[in-house]
């Protein structure tokens, strides 16, 4: 299986390893079923993960329906993470249009 680059914040690694987080939502497709990737911690540990499947949806649906699987307690937590992570300055415009934005949910597991 191909080894791909898929960046993710180190903060999510414990939830990925414990299967509390089983997917990651992205604006574009970052791999396909069977692809593997490595996440590294600051202390030098590497962890292998595999993409199980990728589904296409809207960002609003991803936030409303998949937030818990993506490691967030509430839709608001995931919404706010997107605003902070992507440095969205016009929150009103983002909130008015995120139901139209494509999103791709990558279901992943430790390899």
Backbone as numpy.savetxt, mean C-alpha at the origin, in Angstrom:
# Nx Ny Nz CAx CAy CAz Cx Cy Cz
10.60 -16.38 -10.21 9.76 -15.20 -10.21 10.65 -13.95 -10.21
10.22 -12.92 -10.93 11.04 -11.71 -10.99 11.13 -11.02 -9.63
12.31 -10.48 -9.34 12.54 -9.65 -8.16 12.33 -8.20 -8.61
11.43 -7.49 -7.96 11.10 -6.12 -8.35 11.48 -5.16 -7.23
11.46 -3.88 -7.54 11.63 -2.82 -6.54 10.25 -2.35 -6.11
9.97 -2.41 -4.83 8.72 -1.90 -4.29 9.05 -1.27 -2.95
9.08 0.04 -2.94 9.44 0.75 -1.71 8.24 0.83 -0.77
8.56 0.78 0.50 7.53 0.88 1.53 8.20 1.40 2.79
7.49 2.18 3.56 8.03 2.70 4.81 8.36 1.55 5.76
9.49 1.67 6.42 9.93 0.65 7.37 8.89 0.43 8.47
8.12 1.46 8.78 7.10 1.35 9.83 6.07 0.25 9.55
5.90 -0.12 8.28 4.90 -1.13 7.92 5.43 -2.56 8.00
6.73 -2.77 8.10 7.29 -4.12 8.07 6.73 -5.01 9.19
6.66 -4.56 10.45 6.10 -5.45 11.48 4.67 -5.90 11.17
3.84 -4.99 10.66 2.46 -5.36 10.32 2.42 -6.30 9.12
3.34 -6.15 8.19 3.41 -7.09 7.06 3.82 -8.48 7.54
4.81 -8.54 8.41 5.30 -9.83 8.90 4.25 -10.55 9.75
3.46 -9.79 10.50 2.42 -10.40 11.35 1.12 -10.64 10.59
1.07 -10.23 9.33 -0.10 -10.35 8.47 -1.24 -9.42 8.89
-0.94 -8.42 9.71 -1.92 -7.38 10.05 -2.16 -6.49 8.83
-1.11 -6.29 8.03 -1.19 -5.56 6.77 -0.96 -6.58 5.66
-1.95 -6.72 4.76 -1.83 -7.73 3.70 -1.86 -7.12 2.31
-1.92 -5.79 2.25 -1.91 -5.15 0.93 -1.31 -3.76 1.03
-1.00 -3.22 -0.13 -0.53 -1.85 -0.24 -1.23 -1.21 -1.43
-1.71 -0.01 -1.27 -2.44 0.69 -2.31 -1.51 1.68 -3.00
-1.50 1.62 -4.31 -0.61 2.47 -5.10 -1.39 3.15 -6.22
-0.78 4.21 -6.76 -1.40 4.94 -7.87 -1.19 4.25 -9.21
-0.24 3.34 -9.26 0.03 2.59 -10.49 0.40 1.16 -10.11
0.42 0.29 -11.10 0.78 -1.10 -10.86 2.29 -1.18 -10.66
2.71 -1.86 -9.60 4.13 -1.96 -9.26 4.65 -3.38 -9.37
3.91 -4.28 -9.94 4.35 -5.66 -10.11 3.14 -6.52 -10.43
3.41 -7.80 -10.61 2.31 -8.71 -10.92 2.41 -9.94 -10.02
1.40 -10.76 -10.10 1.32 -11.95 -9.27 2.60 -12.78 -9.39
3.15 -13.13 -8.23 4.35 -13.94 -8.19 5.64 -13.16 -8.06
5.61 -11.86 -8.40 6.82 -11.05 -8.25 7.20 -10.96 -6.77
8.49 -10.90 -6.51 8.98 -10.78 -5.13 9.73 -9.47 -4.98
9.82 -9.02 -3.73 10.58 -7.80 -3.44 11.13 -7.90 -2.03
12.16 -7.11 -1.77 12.84 -7.10 -0.48 12.63 -5.76 0.19
12.30 -5.79 1.46 12.25 -4.58 2.28 13.34 -4.69 3.33
14.08 -3.61 3.51 15.19 -3.59 4.45 14.91 -2.63 5.59
15.39 -3.00 6.77 15.26 -2.14 7.94 16.57 -1.37 8.13
16.51 -0.31 8.91 17.70 0.51 9.16 18.81 -0.28 9.85
18.42 -1.32 10.59 19.44 -2.12 11.28 20.00 -3.24 10.40
19.66 -3.22 9.11 20.29 -4.13 8.16 19.57 -5.44 7.90
18.41 -5.64 8.48 17.66 -6.87 8.21 16.86 -6.74 6.92
16.85 -7.81 6.15 16.09 -7.85 4.90 14.95 -8.86 5.03
13.80 -8.49 4.46 12.63 -9.36 4.47 12.10 -9.48 3.05
11.80 -10.71 2.66 11.27 -11.00 1.33 9.74 -11.06 1.37
9.12 -10.49 0.36 7.67 -10.51 0.21 7.31 -10.89 -1.22
6.08 -11.34 -1.39 5.59 -11.76 -2.70 4.25 -11.07 -2.97
4.05 -10.67 -4.22 2.75 -10.14 -4.64 1.87 -11.33 -4.99
0.70 -11.39 -4.36 -0.24 -12.48 -4.61 -1.23 -12.15 -5.72
-1.66 -10.91 -5.76 -2.56 -10.44 -6.82 -2.63 -8.92 -6.76
-3.10 -8.32 -7.83 -3.28 -6.87 -7.91 -4.68 -6.63 -8.45
-5.42 -5.75 -7.77 -6.75 -5.39 -8.27 -6.82 -3.89 -8.53
-7.62 -3.53 -9.51 -7.82 -2.14 -9.88 -9.11 -1.65 -9.25
-9.07 -0.44 -8.72 -10.24 0.15 -8.09 -10.07 1.67 -8.11
-10.85 2.37 -7.31 -10.64 3.81 -7.13 -9.99 4.03 -5.77
-9.36 5.16 -5.62 -8.72 5.46 -4.34 -9.75 5.55 -3.23
-10.91 6.11 -3.50 -11.95 6.20 -2.47 -12.37 4.81 -2.01
-12.59 3.91 -2.95 -12.99 2.55 -2.58 -11.87 1.85 -1.81
-10.64 2.06 -2.24 -9.51 1.46 -1.52 -9.48 1.95 -0.07
-9.68 3.24 0.11 -9.66 3.81 1.46 -10.87 3.35 2.26
-12.06 3.41 1.67 -13.28 3.05 2.40 -13.37 1.56 2.72
-12.98 0.71 1.77 -13.23 -0.73 1.92 -12.01 -1.57 2.28
-10.82 -1.07 2.00 -9.61 -1.87 2.20 -8.65 -1.29 3.23
-9.04 -0.20 3.89 -8.13 0.47 4.83 -7.57 -0.49 5.88
-8.42 -1.35 6.43 -7.98 -2.24 7.51 -6.95 -3.26 6.99
-7.20 -3.80 5.80 -6.26 -4.74 5.20 -4.94 -4.07 4.83
-5.00 -2.75 4.64 -3.81 -1.97 4.31 -3.08 -1.46 5.56
-3.54 -1.90 6.73 -2.85 -1.58 7.97 -3.33 -0.34 8.72
-4.46 0.20 8.32 -5.00 1.40 8.97 -6.25 1.04 9.76
-6.43 1.66 10.90 -7.60 1.38 11.74 -8.89 1.90 11.14
-8.83 3.08 10.55 -10.04 3.71 10.02 -9.77 4.28 8.62
-10.83 4.51 7.85 -10.64 5.18 6.56 -9.97 6.56 6.73
-10.33 7.25 7.79 -9.74 8.58 8.02 -8.23 8.48 8.21
-7.76 7.44 8.91 -6.32 7.26 9.09 -5.62 7.09 7.74
-6.20 6.29 6.87 -5.59 6.06 5.56 -5.67 7.30 4.69
-6.80 7.99 4.72 -6.98 9.25 3.98 -5.91 10.25 4.41
-5.74 10.41 5.72 -4.75 11.37 6.23 -3.33 10.94 5.88
-3.05 9.63 5.86 -1.73 9.15 5.49 -1.43 9.54 4.04
-2.41 9.39 3.15 -2.21 9.77 1.75 -1.91 11.25 1.63
-2.64 12.07 2.36 -2.42 13.52 2.31 -1.00 13.85 2.76
-0.57 13.24 3.85 0.77 13.51 4.39 1.86 12.91 3.49
1.71 11.65 3.09 2.75 10.96 2.33 2.96 11.58 0.95
1.88 11.97 0.30 1.97 12.55 -1.03 2.00 14.08 -1.00
2.11 14.65 0.20 2.24 16.10 0.38 1.16 16.87 -0.39
-0.07 16.44 -0.17 -1.21 17.07 -0.85 -1.54 18.37 -0.12
-1.45 19.47 -0.85 -1.67 20.78 -0.25 -3.13 21.20 -0.31
-3.80 20.88 -1.40 -5.20 21.27 -1.54 -6.08 20.08 -1.14
-6.36 19.98 0.14 -7.12 18.86 0.67 -8.55 18.85 0.13
-9.13 20.03 -0.04 -10.49 20.12 -0.57 -10.57 19.52 -1.97
-9.62 19.89 -2.84 -9.61 19.35 -4.20 -9.39 17.83 -4.18
-8.46 17.37 -3.35 -8.20 15.93 -3.23 -9.47 15.21 -2.78
-10.15 15.72 -1.74 -11.36 15.09 -1.21 -12.49 15.11 -2.24
-12.52 16.12 -3.08 -13.56 16.22 -4.10 -13.34 15.27 -5.27
-12.09 14.82 -5.46 -11.78 14.05 -6.66 -11.23 12.65 -6.43
-10.99 12.26 -5.18 -10.33 10.97 -4.98 -11.23 9.79 -5.34
-12.53 10.01 -5.47 -13.42 8.93 -5.92 -13.21 8.62 -7.41
-12.55 9.52 -8.15 -12.28 9.32 -9.57 -10.87 8.77 -9.84
-10.00 8.87 -8.86 -8.60 8.47 -9.06 -8.45 6.94 -9.07
-7.73 6.44 -10.05 -7.43 5.01 -10.13 -6.49 4.65 -8.99
-6.67 3.46 -8.47 -5.77 2.93 -7.45 -5.61 1.42 -7.71
-4.47 0.91 -7.32 -4.17 -0.51 -7.52 -3.76 -1.10 -6.18
-4.53 -2.09 -5.74 -4.26 -2.73 -4.45 -3.43 -3.98 -4.74
-2.24 -4.00 -4.16 -1.32 -5.13 -4.30 -1.42 -5.96 -3.04
-1.96 -7.17 -3.16 -2.02 -8.07 -2.01 -0.69 -8.80 -1.92
-0.10 -8.75 -0.72 1.25 -9.27 -0.54 1.34 -10.14 0.70
2.37 -10.96 0.75 2.60 -11.81 1.91 4.12 -12.02 2.05
4.54 -12.34 3.28 5.96 -12.70 3.45 6.26 -13.92 2.59
7.43 -13.93 1.99 7.80 -15.03 1.10 8.56 -16.12 1.86
